[in-house]
C-alpha cells in the first residue's frame, strides 16, 4: 500500500476544491512555512499539505489519499523527533487549525480537538482549577503525545495521559468516522492508548481532568560533578515519596534566561525539576528531604500557576533546533547506569539534556493489559536529547546521544517510550510494545488492513 508519492493533478485539484481549509502545494508562498516541523534537522518536501479545519476535511483527505494510494502523514504539533508528522511527496494532513477545547467543569472533562497543543488545553482547564496529565512542553501537540502514552509532571499523581482518556473520535483508513471508548469499539480504544497513530486520525479526545491550579515547583541544580551522588540519593528517595511529589532527574546546562543567576548561565549541572500538587500546608515537610541533600547551586522551588510550569521550557526549545534523541524505560537505576550517567553527563551543547521521568505511582495502578502501553512495570522513562541551533553541530549531538544511549541501554527494561524514538527499525518497535505487539497487529488488521497509516512507529497488520 502507498507506493505512490504524489497525488495526480486532477485529484489534487479536486481535493483543493473540496476542502474548507487550505491545500498548500510546492511553489506557493506559504509552502516552506507549512512544511516545517519542530525538529530543524528534518527537511522534507510533501506533495501537498492539507490544513484541515473540521472532520469533513479530514475524511475527504483520507478518502482521496487512500483511493490514489498516496503516502500520508498526520501532523498535530509537529514535535516528533523523527519527523513523523511529514513526508517527502505524498500528503500531510495537518490538524493544527482544529484547536477547540471545551471544558465541562461539572463532569470534570475536557473535549479537545486533534490539532490542539497542550498549552491550549492548559489555558482552558486552568480557568476551572483543573488539568489533564500531559508532558512538560506546552507547544507539544495533544495527539502525538497522548497516543504514545503521555508521560510528564502529573504522572505519579494522576497517571499517563492515556489513563485519563475517556473517548476518541477517529477517522479510519477507509474514511469511516467512529467514536471509540470502553463500550464502543473497545479494541480500537485499547489500541489507541499507546499505539500511536497506527489506527486512524483522532480528530477529538475526551479527557478526564484533575484538580490542579497552582503548584509548588521548580529546579534544584547541583554541579555536574555531583551526578553520581545526586542520582544515588534520587533513586532511593523518589520511589517512596508521596505521589503528590514528582521530580524528574536531569543533566544539562543552565539556560541564559533571566530567571537564572547570570553567573550560572551555561554551567553544566545535574539535579531535578520538582512539582508538588498536594496541600500547600504540607509542601515544606514533603520537600524537606530534597533540601537536606545540601549545597545546591540553585534552589528555584516556589509557587506558580500550573500553565507557567508547563510552558517553562518553551523559550529554550523553539521550533527549528536540531534534535536527535534516544530513549529507554528503566525498572531501576543501577550502579552501572549511574556510571554511564557520570561518563556522559557533561552535555555537548547548551540545549542538550538527559531526563529520567518517573512512571510509578498512579501509572502502576493501571493493569498491564488495560492499555497498549507495555511498560507498566517500569519506574522511569528516560530520554537523551542532543539539541543545538546549528546544523553544523548535528553530528556532534547525534554521536553524543548514541554513545550515551549505548552505555545505558544494557541497564534498561529493553524498550522505549515511542515518543522518544527516532527511526530505529522494526525490532525497536516490537521491543517497545513487547507482549502487546501481536494484539496490536490484530487490531491493525481490523481497522487498517492495508497499513495506510504507516508513517509512525509502525505496527504492520497481522496477516
Buried (B, 14 or more C-beta within 10 A) or exposed (E): BBEBBBBEEEBBEBBBEBBEBBBBBEEEEEBEEBBBBBBBBBEBEBBBBBBBBBBBBBBBBBBBBBEBBBBBBBBBBBBBBBBBBBBEBBBBBBBBBBBBBEBEEEEBBBBBBBBBBBBBBBBBBBEBBBBBBBBBBBBBBBBBBBBBBBBBBBBBBBBBBBBBBBBBBBBBBBBEBBBBBEEEBEBBBBBBBBBBBBBBBBBBBBBBBBEBBBBBBBBBBBBBEBBBBBBEBBBEBBBEBBBBBBBBBBBBBBBEEEEBEEEBEEBBBBBBBBBBBBEEEBBEEBBEBBEEBEEBBBBBBEEBBBBBBBBBBBEBBEEEBBBBBBBBBBBEBBEEBBEBBBEBBBBBBBBBBBBBBBBBBBBBEBEBEEBBBBBBEBBBBBBBBBBBBEEEBBEBBBEBBBBBBEBBBEBBBBBBBBBBBBEBEEEBBBBBBBEBBEBBBBBBBBBBBBBBBBBBBBBBBBE
